[in-house]
Amino acid sequence: MRWVPSFLPAIVAVAGALGCDDCYGPQEDVVLSRNVRRMQPEALSAVTFPRAPLEWGQINFLHTTDTHGWLEGHLKEQNYGADWGDFASFSRLMKRKARSLGVDLLLVDTGDLHDGAGLSDATSPNGNVSNIIFENIDYDLLTIGNHELYVSEIAYETFYQFSTVYGDRYLTSNVEIINPATKQFEYIGSRYRYFTTHFGLRIMAFGVLFNFTGNSNVSRVTKTADLVKQQWFRDAVNYTKPIDLFVVIGHNPIRPSEATSTFGLLYKTIREMRPDIPIQAFGGHTHVRDFYVYDDKTTGLESGRYCETLGWLSMSGIKSPTFRGKQLPNGVPNPTRKAVPTRTGTPTGSVPTSTPTSPSGLVYSRRYLDWNRLTFTYHTAAWDFDSQSGLRVTSEITEERESLKLSTLFGCAPTTYCQYCQPFGAPGNIYTLMEIALATVVVNESRKDVPRLILVNIGSIRFDLPKGPFTLDDAYIVSPFEDAFQFIPDVPYNIARQVLGILNAGPFQKRELSQGFGFSSLAFQDSCLDPPITYSHPTGKAYTGGRLLRRQSEQVFPGYTTIDDFGTDGDDTPHAKIPNFAQPNDVQANASFPGDGSDPTSVDLVFLDFIASYILSALNSVGGTYAIGDVSYYLPKNFTTNSYLPAYAKVAWQKNMPNCPVGIGIGS
């Protein structure tokens, strides 16, 4: 258990007032097939190899973002089955490989460490276990995400614990917190980091969160427009020591056309002040694979979400008198592509008023690696892939999952239910499943015979549900929020029936901070706010003394098919495209309606507590005269949106228990 300051409640009040590694394998020719396991016991093995070795440049980067607690990997998706221990071994070997090639490799993370899987969310506070596991990676640069700031207790854990693990490598250029000792705001991490790489490149780095306003009142986020005017920032850009490369990281969409992105302004400001120094950006938050070209010396990479993607970027051509490594390392492919801006989808004003004044000799490569051991072993080609530290991390994850009872089985999901790969109404659509489950288990026994309409916002679902065991972990993954069910009794049906259409014609309903973000222990464990974001959801072991003969799977499975500013060749593993269908804002379940098919005269109108104001507004727009005093709880407050799917599984998904058949992932 991590230490949390005992004076936290007091400071919240103040804020209110203020505003031998495992070796296996023969010493002769080997056929490398799919079985390269360590991972978690339940995890599936990938079967499709990457398309080609990585291109290594003068400086290289591995990038993670939006891991959201998925450190055990995706246990029921073969594309993404590696765990954090596998990544620990991989990153260690890649660092070693970089040294042997005479080039630099930096590890970067851009925030949002929890709220999304049981390993992070089944503890109090969230991240109490997962953060410690996360810290096994020796990152060079990290920054904060919005999910570290919703809850004061978590913000202080980040300040007192997580940031101290990484020291000046943890960058929060525009995020501060009240220090309980001084009652003054201090930066949670460092404002910037100036450092020299192993082979002599001189780097200035910043870490900038998008203009987030949903933080608790113990922290504050400076808007980027104000940040770039602050003297310390301008002094850092015009640093007294030489700079070979700016690295700007942020929990911040990399493409300036995204509504929440502030990278355009950051780029514009730095480029106007330092017109010829390369800038490399790493973003996050929108959960997509993306690569954006700002100018011929500036690019940005965003590397997906949920331990599905590991981003790779390499570049060569940086001119530096202190660099003593190799521009183009021998024996490996090298980057060859110039950065040419496309400006497709770029809003007016997001491009700089000044451009580089000298020709660029920079060349780049980028790749999006699937998060699995087949990928990791292929790119390291190391016969002793598993490090002692990696094996220890894998074991720790297994032990913590057992301790948290995350494999507790509620039922066997008979098929895969996805958010976007099936049209609404199709059997494999998770929102169609919602309607069936809600009608089945959201029942007030004292009013079970009263016809009811149950309205739920689709934002209560955060991820797909693959075929196979439906466990406690899946409950956190699929529907982690704690929205309770309220109702208005006896609403005339001719009015109530219009509400769904009004909601779906209007804006997406957003959760207010005052209503609580809703991530905590699940109500059913013992007894039985993010805004909508963009999804691009799936749009080798070598042995010394012998040759490596890889058995290449020719089968291509559904997964990411990325298009970015460098084209369509970014995905490291080839995939079949997963369809992406539009979905409604809200869904509605009907229950206890007349058996003869007629319409009821009136209904109990049931809905989630956080959309109560939207319900009242919709009702009153079609002749109702309802107020908040007419609203009460339909079920006990501890039966929430993360309760009904486990309850439904216990009723409807008992076939094949406990040996549930497992699918191969989303879109298959």
C-alpha positions as CSV (number, residue, x, y, z in Angstrom):
1,M,0.0,0.0,0.0
2,R,1.4,3.4,-1.0
3,W,1.6,6.2,1.5
4,V,-0.9,8.9,1.1
5,P,-0.6,12.0,3.3
6,S,-2.8,12.0,6.3
7,F,-3.5,15.7,5.8
8,L,-5.1,15.3,2.4
9,P,-8.6,16.2,3.6
10,A,-7.3,19.4,5.1
11,I,-5.5,20.5,2.0
12,V,-8.6,19.7,-0.1
13,A,-10.4,22.2,2.1
14,V,-7.7,24.7,1.7
15,A,-8.0,24.3,-2.1
16,G,-11.7,25.0,-1.8
17,A,-10.9,28.2,0.0
18,L,-8.3,29.1,-2.6
19,G,-10.3,28.1,-5.6
20,C,20.6,-15.7,-14.9
21,D,17.8,-15.1,-17.1
22,D,15.6,-17.9,-18.3
23,C,17.4,-19.7,-21.3
24,Y,15.6,-22.2,-23.4
25,G,16.1,-23.6,-26.9
26,P,18.6,-25.8,-28.7
27,Q,21.9,-24.7,-30.1
28,E,21.0,-25.7,-33.7
29,D,18.6,-24.7,-36.4
30,V,15.2,-23.9,-35.0
31,V,11.8,-23.3,-36.4
32,L,10.2,-20.4,-34.7
33,S,6.4,-20.8,-34.5
34,R,3.7,-19.2,-32.5
35,N,4.6,-20.5,-29.0
36,V,6.8,-17.7,-27.5
37,R,4.9,-17.5,-24.3
38,R,5.5,-15.9,-21.0
39,M,2.7,-13.3,-20.6
40,Q,-0.2,-14.0,-18.3
41,P,-1.6,-17.6,-18.0
42,E,-4.9,-16.7,-19.7
43,A,-3.4,-14.7,-22.6
44,L,-3.5,-15.8,-26.2
45,S,-0.5,-16.0,-28.5
46,A,-0.2,-13.9,-31.7
47,V,0.4,-15.8,-34.9
48,T,1.2,-13.1,-37.5
49,F,4.7,-11.7,-37.6
50,P,5.7,-8.1,-38.2
51,R,6.2,-7.2,-41.8
52,A,9.9,-6.1,-41.6
53,P,12.6,-5.2,-39.2
54,L,12.6,-1.7,-37.7
55,E,14.6,1.1,-39.2
56,W,17.2,2.5,-36.8
57,G,18.3,6.1,-36.9
58,Q,20.6,8.4,-35.1
59,I,18.0,8.8,-32.4
60,N,15.1,6.4,-31.8
61,F,12.0,6.4,-29.6
62,L,9.7,3.9,-28.1
63,H,6.4,5.5,-27.1
64,T,3.5,4.4,-24.9
65,T,0.4,6.4,-24.0
66,D,-3.1,5.9,-22.5
67,T,-2.2,2.6,-20.9
68,H,-5.2,3.0,-18.5
69,G,-4.1,0.1,-16.3
70,W,-4.0,-2.6,-19.0
71,L,-0.6,-3.8,-17.8
72,E,-1.7,-7.5,-17.9
73,G,-2.3,-7.0,-21.7
74,H,-5.4,-8.1,-23.5
75,L,-6.1,-11.6,-22.3
76,K,-8.7,-12.5,-24.9
77,E,-7.2,-10.7,-27.9
78,Q,-4.2,-12.4,-29.6
79,N,-2.9,-9.2,-31.2
80,Y,-2.2,-7.6,-27.8
81,G,-1.5,-10.4,-25.4
82,A,1.9,-9.2,-24.0
83,D,2.1,-8.0,-20.4
84,W,4.2,-5.3,-18.7
85,G,6.8,-7.8,-17.8
86,D,7.2,-8.6,-21.5
87,F,7.6,-4.9,-22.2
88,A,10.2,-4.6,-19.5
89,S,12.3,-7.3,-21.1
90,F,11.7,-5.8,-24.6
91,S,12.7,-2.3,-23.6
92,R,15.8,-3.5,-21.8
93,L,16.9,-5.5,-24.9
94,M,16.2,-2.6,-27.2
95,K,18.3,-0.2,-25.1
96,R,21.1,-2.8,-25.2
97,K,20.7,-3.1,-29.0
98,A,20.8,0.7,-29.4
99,R,24.1,0.9,-27.5
100,S,25.6,-1.8,-29.7
101,L,24.5,0.0,-32.9
102,G,26.0,3.3,-31.6
103,V,22.7,5.2,-31.5
104,D,20.3,6.6,-28.9
105,L,17.0,5.2,-27.8
106,L,14.6,7.1,-25.6
107,L,11.5,5.7,-23.9
108,V,8.6,8.1,-23.7
109,D,5.1,7.9,-22.0
110,T,2.4,10.5,-22.3
111,G,0.0,9.8,-19.5
112,D,-3.3,8.4,-18.4
113,L,-2.1,5.4,-16.3
114,H,-5.4,4.1,-14.9
115,D,-9.2,4.1,-15.1
116,G,-9.8,1.3,-17.6
117,A,-8.9,-2.1,-16.3
118,G,-9.2,-4.0,-13.0
119,L,-5.5,-4.0,-12.2
120,S,-5.7,-0.3,-11.8
121,D,-9.3,0.3,-10.8
122,A,-9.9,-2.5,-8.2
123,T,-7.8,-0.7,-5.6
124,S,-8.4,2.4,-3.6
125,P,-7.1,4.8,-4.7
126,N,-7.1,3.7,-8.4
127,G,-3.5,3.0,-9.5
128,N,-2.3,1.9,-6.0
129,V,-1.0,-1.4,-7.4
130,S,-0.7,-0.6,-11.1
131,N,1.5,2.4,-10.7
132,I,4.1,0.5,-8.8
133,I,4.2,-2.1,-11.6
134,F,4.3,0.6,-14.3
135,E,7.4,2.1,-12.6
136,N,9.5,-1.0,-13.6
137,I,10.1,0.7,-17.0
138,D,13.1,3.0,-17.1
139,Y,11.5,5.9,-19.0
140,D,13.5,8.8,-20.2
141,L,10.6,11.2,-20.5
142,L,7.0,11.1,-19.1
143,T,4.1,13.5,-18.6
144,I,0.8,13.6,-16.9
145,G,-2.6,12.8,-18.2
146,N,-6.1,14.1,-17.3
147,H,-6.9,10.8,-15.5
148,E,-4.2,11.6,-12.9
149,L,-6.1,14.8,-12.0
150,Y,-9.8,14.1,-11.6
151,V,-9.5,12.9,-8.0
152,S,-7.5,14.8,-5.4
153,E,-6.2,11.7,-3.7
154,I,-4.8,10.4,-7.0
155,A,-3.3,13.8,-7.9
156,Y,-1.4,13.8,-4.6
157,E,-0.2,10.2,-5.1
158,T,1.2,11.4,-8.4
159,F,2.8,14.3,-6.7
160,Y,4.3,12.5,-3.7
161,Q,5.1,9.1,-5.2
162,F,5.0,8.7,-8.9
163,S,6.8,11.9,-9.8
164,T,9.6,11.3,-7.3
165,V,10.3,7.9,-8.9
166,Y,11.2,9.6,-12.2
167,G,12.5,12.9,-10.9
168,D,13.2,15.5,-13.6
169,R,12.2,13.0,-16.3
170,Y,8.5,13.6,-15.3
171,L,7.4,16.7,-17.1
172,T,4.3,18.8,-16.2
173,S,5.0,22.1,-17.9
174,N,1.5,23.4,-17.3
175,V,0.2,21.4,-14.3
176,E,0.6,22.4,-10.7
177,I,-0.8,21.3,-7.3
178,I,-1.1,22.8,-3.9
179,N,1.8,21.8,-1.7
180,P,0.3,21.1,1.8
181,A,3.4,22.4,3.5
182,T,3.5,25.8,1.9
183,K,-0.2,26.1,0.8
184,Q,1.2,27.3,-2.5
185,F,1.0,25.8,-6.0
186,E,4.0,23.8,-7.2
187,Y,4.6,21.9,-10.4
188,I,3.8,18.2,-9.9
189,G,6.9,17.4,-12.0
190,S,9.5,19.4,-13.7
191,R,8.7,22.3,-16.0
192,Y,11.3,21.2,-18.6
193,R,14.3,18.9,-18.9
194,Y,17.6,19.8,-20.6
195,F,19.8,16.8,-21.0
196,T,22.4,15.1,-23.1
197,T,21.8,11.7,-24.5
198,H,24.4,8.8,-24.2
199,F,25.8,9.6,-27.6
200,G,25.9,13.4,-27.1
201,L,22.6,14.9,-28.5
202,R,21.5,17.9,-26.5
203,I,17.8,17.9,-25.9
204,M,15.3,20.4,-24.4
205,A,12.0,18.7,-23.5
206,F,8.6,19.9,-22.3
207,G,5.5,18.1,-21.2
208,V,2.2,19.8,-21.9
209,L,-1.4,18.7,-21.0
210,F,-4.2,19.8,-23.3
211,N,-6.4,22.6,-21.9
212,F,-8.1,20.3,-19.3
213,T,-10.7,21.8,-17.0
214,G,-12.1,18.7,-15.2
215,N,-9.4,18.5,-12.6
216,S,-10.2,18.7,-8.9
217,N,-9.6,21.9,-7.0
218,V,-6.2,20.9,-5.6
219,S,-4.5,21.3,-9.0
220,R,-4.5,23.8,-11.8
221,V,-3.8,23.5,-15.5
222,T,-2.4,26.5,-17.3
223,K,-3.8,27.0,-20.8
224,T,-1.2,26.6,-23.6
225,A,-1.9,30.1,-24.8
226,D,-0.8,31.4,-21.4
227,L,2.0,29.0,-21.0
228,V,3.8,30.1,-24.2
229,K,3.9,33.7,-22.9
230,Q,5.4,32.8,-19.6
231,Q,9.0,34.0,-19.3
232,W,10.4,30.7,-18.0
233,F,9.1,28.9,-21.0
234,R,10.5,31.4,-23.4
235,D,13.8,31.3,-21.6
236,A,13.9,27.5,-21.9
237,V,13.2,27.7,-25.6
238,N,16.1,30.3,-25.9
239,Y,18.2,28.3,-23.5
240,T,21.7,29.5,-22.7
241,K,23.2,26.1,-23.7
242,P,23.0,24.6,-27.2
243,I,20.0,22.6,-28.2
244,D,20.1,20.0,-31.0
245,L,16.5,18.8,-30.7
246,F,13.3,19.9,-29.0
247,V,11.2,17.0,-27.7
248,V,7.6,18.1,-26.8
249,I,5.5,15.4,-25.2
250,G,2.0,15.8,-24.0
251,H,-1.3,14.1,-23.1
252,N,-2.5,16.1,-26.1
253,P,-3.7,15.1,-29.6
254,I,-0.8,15.2,-32.0
255,R,-2.9,16.4,-35.0
256,P,-3.8,20.1,-34.7
257,S,-7.2,19.7,-36.3
258,E,-8.4,17.8,-33.2
259,A,-10.5,20.1,-31.1
260,T,-8.5,19.6,-27.9
261,S,-5.0,19.7,-29.4
262,T,-2.7,22.5,-28.4
263,F,0.4,21.1,-30.2
264,G,-0.1,23.6,-33.1
265,L,0.4,26.5,-30.8
266,L,3.4,25.0,-29.1
267,Y,5.0,24.2,-32.4
268,K,4.2,27.6,-33.8
269,T,5.8,29.3,-30.8
270,I,9.0,27.3,-30.7
271,R,9.4,27.4,-34.5
272,E,9.1,31.2,-34.5
273,M,11.7,31.5,-31.8
274,R,14.1,28.8,-33.1
275,P,13.4,28.4,-36.8
276,D,16.0,25.7,-37.6
277,I,16.1,23.4,-34.6
278,P,14.3,20.1,-35.2
279,I,11.2,19.5,-33.0
280,Q,9.8,16.0,-32.3
281,A,6.4,15.7,-30.6
282,F,4.7,12.8,-28.9
283,G,1.0,13.0,-28.0
284,G,-1.9,11.1,-26.6
285,H,-5.5,11.3,-25.3
286,T,-7.5,10.5,-28.5
287,H,-6.5,6.8,-28.4
288,V,-5.4,6.7,-32.0
289,R,-2.4,5.7,-34.0
290,D,-1.3,8.8,-35.9
291,F,1.7,10.5,-37.3
292,Y,1.6,14.2,-38.3
293,V,4.1,16.3,-40.3
294,Y,4.3,19.9,-39.2
295,D,7.3,20.9,-41.4
296,D,10.4,19.3,-42.8
297,K,12.1,19.4,-39.4
298,T,9.0,18.7,-37.2
299,T,6.8,15.6,-36.8
300,G,4.5,14.2,-34.2
301,L,3.6,10.6,-33.2
302,E,0.6,9.3,-31.3
303,S,0.6,5.7,-30.2
304,G,-2.9,4.4,-29.5
305,R,-4.2,3.2,-26.2
306,Y,-4.7,0.4,-23.6
307,C,-1.4,-1.5,-24.3
308,E,-2.5,-2.3,-27.8
309,T,0.2,-0.2,-29.5
310,L,3.9,0.6,-28.9
311,G,5.0,3.5,-31.0
312,W,8.4,3.6,-32.8
313,L,10.0,6.6,-34.3
314,S,13.5,7.0,-35.7
315,M,15.3,10.0,-37.2
316,S,18.7,10.8,-38.6
317,G,20.4,13.9,-39.9
318,I,20.6,16.0,-36.7
319,K,23.7,18.2,-36.9
320,S,25.5,18.3,-33.6
321,P,29.2,18.8,-32.8
322,T,28.8,16.8,-29.6
323,F,27.2,13.7,-31.2
324,R,29.6,10.8,-31.2
325,G,27.3,8.0,-32.4
326,K,26.3,6.9,-35.8
327,Q,23.9,8.8,-38.1
328,L,23.1,5.6,-40.0
329,P,23.9,2.5,-38.0
330,N,25.3,-0.5,-39.8
331,G,23.6,-3.9,-40.2
332,V,20.0,-2.6,-39.8
333,P,17.6,-0.7,-42.0
334,N,17.8,3.1,-41.7
335,P,15.1,5.8,-42.0
336,T,14.9,7.3,-45.5
337,R,11.8,9.4,-45.7
338,K,11.7,13.2,-45.7
339,A,9.1,15.0,-43.7
340,V,6.7,16.7,-46.2
341,P,3.7,18.5,-44.8
342,T,0.3,17.5,-46.3
343,R,-1.9,20.0,-44.4
344,T,-4.8,17.8,-45.0
345,G,-7.5,18.5,-42.4
346,T,-5.4,21.2,-40.8
347,P,-7.4,24.2,-39.4
348,T,-6.5,27.8,-40.3
349,G,-4.0,29.2,-37.9
350,S,-2.5,26.0,-36.7
351,V,0.5,26.2,-39.1
352,P,3.4,28.5,-38.3
353,T,3.8,32.0,-39.5
354,S,7.5,31.2,-39.9
355,T,9.2,28.1,-41.4
356,P,12.7,26.7,-41.2
357,T,15.2,29.0,-42.9
358,S,17.7,26.3,-43.9
359,P,17.2,23.0,-45.9
360,S,16.5,19.9,-43.9
361,G,18.7,16.8,-44.0
362,L,16.4,14.9,-41.6
363,V,15.0,11.6,-42.5
364,Y,12.4,9.6,-40.5
365,S,10.6,6.4,-40.0
366,R,7.6,5.5,-37.8
367,R,5.9,2.2,-36.9
368,Y,3.0,1.1,-34.7
369,L,3.9,-2.2,-33.0
370,D,1.2,-4.6,-31.9
371,W,1.6,-5.3,-28.2
372,N,2.4,-9.0,-28.2
373,R,5.4,-11.2,-27.5
374,L,5.7,-12.3,-31.1
375,T,6.3,-8.7,-32.1
376,F,8.7,-8.1,-29.2
377,T,10.8,-11.2,-29.8
378,Y,10.9,-10.6,-33.6
379,H,12.4,-7.1,-33.2
380,T,14.9,-8.1,-30.5
381,A,15.9,-11.4,-32.1
382,A,17.3,-12.4,-28.7
383,W,17.5,-16.0,-27.6
384,D,17.4,-14.9,-23.9
385,F,14.4,-12.5,-24.3
386,D,13.1,-12.8,-20.7
387,S,15.0,-10.7,-18.2
388,Q,14.9,-11.5,-14.5
389,S,13.1,-8.1,-14.0
390,G,10.6,-8.9,-16.7
391,L,9.8,-12.3,-15.3
392,R,9.4,-10.7,-11.9
393,V,7.0,-8.1,-13.2
394,T,4.9,-10.8,-15.0
395,S,4.8,-12.8,-11.7
396,E,3.8,-9.7,-9.8
397,I,0.9,-9.0,-12.2
398,T,-0.3,-12.6,-11.8
399,E,-0.1,-12.4,-8.0
400,E,-1.9,-9.0,-7.8
401,R,-4.7,-10.2,-10.2
402,E,-5.2,-13.2,-7.9
403,S,-5.2,-11.0,-4.8
404,L,-7.8,-8.7,-6.3
405,K,-9.8,-11.7,-7.6
406,L,-9.9,-10.3,-11.1
407,S,-10.5,-13.7,-12.6
408,T,-13.7,-14.2,-10.7
409,L,-16.0,-15.7,-13.3
410,F,-19.6,-14.5,-13.7
411,G,-20.4,-16.3,-17.0
412,C,-19.3,-17.1,-20.5
413,A,-19.9,-14.4,-23.1
414,P,-21.2,-16.5,-26.1
415,T,-19.9,-14.1,-28.8
416,T,-17.8,-11.0,-29.1
417,Y,-19.7,-7.7,-28.6
418,C,-18.0,-4.7,-30.0
419,Q,-18.7,-1.0,-29.8
420,Y,-18.2,0.0,-33.4
421,C,-17.5,-3.1,-35.6
422,Q,-21.2,-4.0,-35.9
423,P,-24.2,-1.7,-36.6
424,F,-26.5,-0.9,-33.8
425,G,-29.2,-3.6,-33.6
426,A,-26.8,-6.4,-34.8
427,P,-26.4,-9.3,-32.4
428,G,-22.6,-8.6,-32.0
429,N,-23.1,-4.9,-31.1
430,I,-22.5,-4.2,-27.4
431,Y,-25.2,-1.5,-27.3
432,T,-27.7,-4.0,-28.6
433,L,-26.6,-6.3,-25.7
434,M,-27.1,-3.4,-23.3
435,E,-30.8,-3.2,-24.2
436,I,-31.3,-6.9,-23.5
437,A,-29.3,-6.9,-20.3
438,L,-31.0,-3.8,-18.9
439,A,-34.5,-5.1,-19.6
440,T,-33.6,-8.4,-17.8
441,V,-31.9,-7.2,-14.6
442,V,-32.9,-3.5,-14.0
443,V,-36.0,-4.4,-12.1
444,N,-37.5,-2.8,-9.0
445,E,-39.3,-5.8,-7.5
446,S,-42.0,-3.6,-6.0
447,R,-42.8,-2.2,-9.5
448,K,-41.8,-5.2,-11.7
449,D,-45.2,-5.4,-13.4
450,V,-45.2,-1.7,-14.3
451,P,-44.1,-1.1,-17.9
452,R,-40.8,0.7,-18.0
453,L,-38.4,2.4,-20.4
454,I,-34.8,2.3,-19.4
455,L,-32.5,4.9,-21.0
456,V,-28.8,4.6,-20.9
457,N,-26.0,6.8,-22.4
458,I,-23.6,4.7,-24.5
459,G,-20.7,6.5,-22.8
460,S,-21.2,4.2,-19.9
461,I,-19.5,1.5,-22.1
462,R,-15.7,2.0,-22.3
463,F,-14.5,-1.1,-24.3
464,D,-15.5,-4.1,-26.3
465,L,-16.4,-7.5,-24.7
466,P,-14.6,-10.4,-26.4
467,K,-16.0,-13.9,-26.5
468,G,-15.0,-16.0,-23.5
469,P,-14.9,-15.8,-19.7
470,F,-16.7,-12.7,-18.4
471,T,-14.8,-11.9,-15.3
472,L,-14.5,-9.2,-12.6
473,D,-11.7,-7.7,-14.7
474,D,-14.0,-7.5,-17.7
475,A,-16.6,-5.7,-15.7
476,Y,-14.1,-3.0,-14.9
477,I,-12.9,-2.9,-18.5
478,V,-16.3,-2.8,-20.2
479,S,-18.3,-0.6,-17.9
480,P,-16.2,1.0,-15.1
481,F,-18.5,3.9,-14.3
482,E,-20.7,4.1,-11.2
483,D,-23.9,5.7,-12.6
484,A,-27.0,4.7,-10.6
485,F,-30.5,4.2,-11.9
486,Q,-33.2,6.9,-11.2
487,F,-36.7,7.2,-12.5
488,I,-39.9,9.1,-12.8
489,P,-43.0,7.0,-12.1
490,D,-46.1,6.8,-14.2
491,V,-45.0,9.1,-17.1
492,P,-47.6,9.2,-19.9
493,Y,-46.3,6.9,-22.6
494,N,-47.0,9.3,-25.4
495,I,-44.5,11.7,-23.8
496,A,-42.0,9.2,-22.6
497,R,-41.6,7.5,-25.9
498,Q,-40.3,10.7,-27.5
499,V,-37.3,11.1,-25.1
500,L,-35.0,8.7,-26.8
501,G,-35.3,10.5,-30.1
502,I,-34.7,13.9,-28.5
503,L,-31.5,12.6,-26.8
504,N,-30.1,11.1,-29.9
505,A,-30.8,14.2,-31.9
506,G,-29.0,16.4,-29.3
507,P,-25.4,16.6,-28.0
508,F,-23.6,13.7,-26.4
509,Q,-24.3,13.9,-22.7
510,K,-21.2,14.7,-20.6
511,R,-20.6,13.9,-17.0
512,E,-20.0,17.0,-14.8
513,L,-17.1,16.9,-12.4
514,S,-19.5,17.6,-9.4
515,Q,-21.3,14.4,-10.2
516,G,-18.1,12.4,-9.6
517,F,-16.0,10.6,-12.2
518,G,-17.4,7.3,-11.1
519,F,-14.4,5.0,-11.0
520,S,-14.1,2.9,-7.8
521,S,-14.7,-0.5,-6.4
522,L,-17.6,-2.4,-8.0
523,A,-20.7,-2.8,-6.0
524,F,-21.2,-6.4,-7.0
525,Q,-17.7,-7.6,-6.1
526,D,-18.8,-9.2,-2.8
527,S,-22.5,-9.5,-3.4
528,C,-23.4,-9.6,-6.7
529,L,-15.6,11.2,-17.3
530,D,-14.2,11.1,-20.2
531,P,-15.8,13.0,-23.0
532,P,-16.5,11.0,-26.2
533,I,-13.2,10.4,-28.0
534,T,-12.0,9.3,-31.4
535,Y,-11.5,5.6,-31.9
536,S,-9.3,4.2,-34.6
537,H,-10.1,0.8,-33.2
538,P,-8.7,-1.8,-35.2
539,T,-9.6,1.1,-38.4
540,G,11.4,-13.8,-33.0
541,K,13.2,-15.9,-30.8
542,A,16.8,-16.6,-32.2
543,Y,19.3,-19.1,-30.9
544,T,23.0,-18.9,-30.9
545,G,24.8,-21.4,-33.1
546,G,21.9,-21.9,-35.5
547,R,19.9,-20.3,-38.2
548,L,16.5,-18.7,-37.4
549,L,13.8,-20.1,-39.6
550,R,10.6,-18.2,-38.9
551,R,7.3,-20.0,-39.7
552,Q,5.4,-17.0,-41.1
553,S,1.6,-17.1,-40.7
554,E,-0.1,-16.1,-43.9
555,Q,-3.4,-15.4,-42.1
556,V,-4.2,-11.8,-41.5
557,F,-6.4,-11.0,-38.6
558,P,-8.6,-8.0,-38.0
559,G,-6.8,-5.1,-36.3
560,Y,-5.5,-1.5,-36.9
561,T,-5.3,-0.3,-40.5
562,T,-3.8,3.1,-40.0
563,I,-3.6,6.0,-42.4
564,D,-1.4,8.9,-41.4
565,D,0.7,11.6,-43.0
566,F,3.3,9.0,-44.1
567,G,0.6,6.9,-45.7
568,T,-0.6,3.3,-45.0
569,D,2.5,1.4,-44.1
570,G,2.8,2.3,-40.4
571,D,1.2,-0.7,-38.9
572,D,4.0,-3.1,-38.0
573,T,1.8,-6.2,-38.4
574,P,-0.6,-6.4,-41.3
575,H,-4.3,-6.5,-40.4
576,A,-7.6,-6.9,-42.0
577,K,-9.8,-3.8,-41.6
578,I,-12.4,-3.7,-38.9
579,P,-15.6,-1.9,-39.9
580,N,-16.6,1.2,-38.0
581,F,-20.3,2.0,-37.7
582,A,-21.9,5.1,-36.3
583,Q,-23.8,4.5,-33.0
584,P,-26.5,6.4,-31.2
585,N,-25.9,8.6,-28.2
586,D,-28.4,6.6,-26.1
587,V,-30.2,3.3,-26.1
588,Q,-33.5,2.3,-24.6
589,A,-34.8,-1.0,-23.1
590,N,-38.4,-1.8,-22.9
591,A,-39.7,-4.2,-20.2
592,S,-43.0,-5.4,-18.8
593,F,-45.0,-4.1,-21.8
594,P,-48.5,-5.6,-22.5
595,G,-48.2,-9.1,-23.8
596,D,-50.7,-8.4,-26.6
597,G,-48.4,-5.9,-28.2
598,S,-50.4,-2.8,-27.3
599,D,-48.9,0.4,-26.0
600,P,-49.1,1.1,-22.2
601,T,-50.9,4.1,-21.0
602,S,-48.0,5.2,-18.8
603,V,-44.5,3.9,-17.9
604,D,-41.8,4.2,-15.3
605,L,-39.1,6.2,-17.1
606,V,-35.8,4.9,-15.8
607,F,-32.4,6.6,-16.6
608,L,-28.9,7.1,-15.3
609,D,-28.5,9.7,-12.6
610,F,-26.0,11.8,-14.5
611,I,-28.4,12.4,-17.4
612,A,-31.3,13.4,-15.2
613,S,-31.2,17.0,-16.4
614,Y,-31.2,15.9,-20.0
615,I,-34.2,13.7,-19.3
616,L,-36.2,16.5,-17.6
617,S,-35.4,18.9,-20.5
618,A,-36.5,16.4,-23.1
619,L,-39.8,15.6,-21.2
620,N,-40.7,19.2,-20.8
621,S,-40.0,20.0,-24.4
622,V,-42.9,17.7,-25.4
623,G,-45.5,18.8,-22.9
624,G,-44.2,17.5,-19.6
625,T,-44.0,19.6,-16.4
626,Y,-41.4,17.7,-14.5
627,A,-38.8,18.9,-12.0
628,I,-35.9,17.4,-10.1
629,G,-38.3,16.8,-7.2
630,D,-40.1,14.2,-9.3
631,V,-36.9,12.1,-9.6
632,S,-36.0,9.3,-7.2
633,Y,-33.8,6.2,-7.2
634,Y,-35.3,3.2,-9.0
635,L,-32.8,0.8,-7.5
636,P,-30.4,1.1,-4.5
637,K,-27.5,3.5,-5.3
638,N,-25.0,0.7,-5.2
639,F,-26.5,-1.0,-8.2
640,T,-24.9,0.9,-11.0
641,T,-23.8,0.7,-14.6
642,N,-20.9,-1.5,-13.6
643,S,-23.4,-3.9,-11.9
644,Y,-25.9,-4.9,-14.5
645,L,-23.6,-6.9,-16.9
646,P,-22.3,-9.2,-14.1
647,A,-25.9,-9.6,-12.9
648,Y,-27.0,-10.5,-16.5
649,A,-24.1,-12.9,-17.0
650,K,-25.2,-14.8,-13.9
651,V,-28.7,-15.2,-15.5
652,A,-28.0,-15.6,-19.2
653,W,-24.4,-16.8,-19.7
654,Q,-24.0,-19.9,-17.6
655,K,-23.6,-22.3,-20.6
656,N,-20.1,-23.9,-20.8
657,M,-19.2,-22.7,-17.3
658,P,-16.5,-22.8,-16.1
659,N,-14.6,-23.8,-19.3
660,C,-15.6,-20.9,-21.6
661,P,-14.7,-21.1,-25.3
662,V,-12.6,-18.1,-26.2
663,G,-12.5,-16.1,-29.5
664,I,-9.5,-14.5,-31.1
665,G,-10.3,-10.8,-30.7
666,I,-12.4,-7.9,-31.9
667,G,-13.7,-7.9,-35.5
668,S,-13.1,-11.6,-36.0
